[in-house]
């Protein structure tokens, strides 16, 4: 199993677009969840993960361990590159 990457984003978010563009460039498969389309996802990001702004990138590694980070974090994004 490889890493599973989920990008929680919203409309008109330049940083969200930059993260998705970088992931595509690096050939990192990801799933996008727009929090403006899912109140459940927004609640999860805000209440469970504790973030107030997008994007939030959640990663599940090969061992099933989840971690997340926020924004265009070049160091964390580089860890996802295959």
Secondary structure in CASP SS format (residue, H / E / C, confidence):
PFRMAT SS
TARGET T0000
AUTHOR 0000-0000-0000
METHOD secondary structure of the structure
MODEL  1
X C 1.00
X C 1.00
X C 1.00
X E 1.00
X E 1.00
X E 1.00
X E 1.00
X E 1.00
X E 1.00
X C 1.00
X C 1.00
X C 1.00
X C 1.00
X H 1.00
X H 1.00
X H 1.00
X H 1.00
X H 1.00
X H 1.00
X H 1.00
X H 1.00
X H 1.00
X H 1.00
X H 1.00
X H 1.00
X C 1.00
X C 1.00
X C 1.00
X C 1.00
X C 1.00
X E 1.00
X E 1.00
X E 1.00
X E 1.00
X C 1.00
X C 1.00
X C 1.00
X C 1.00
X H 1.00
X H 1.00
X H 1.00
X H 1.00
X H 1.00
X H 1.00
X H 1.00
X H 1.00
X H 1.00
X H 1.00
X H 1.00
X C 1.00
X C 1.00
X C 1.00
X C 1.00
X C 1.00
X C 1.00
X E 1.00
X E 1.00
X E 1.00
X E 1.00
X E 1.00
X C 1.00
X C 1.00
X C 1.00
X C 1.00
X C 1.00
X E 1.00
X E 1.00
X E 1.00
X E 1.00
X E 1.00
X C 1.00
X C 1.00
X C 1.00
X H 1.00
X H 1.00
X H 1.00
X H 1.00
X H 1.00
X H 1.00
X H 1.00
X C 1.00
X C 1.00
END
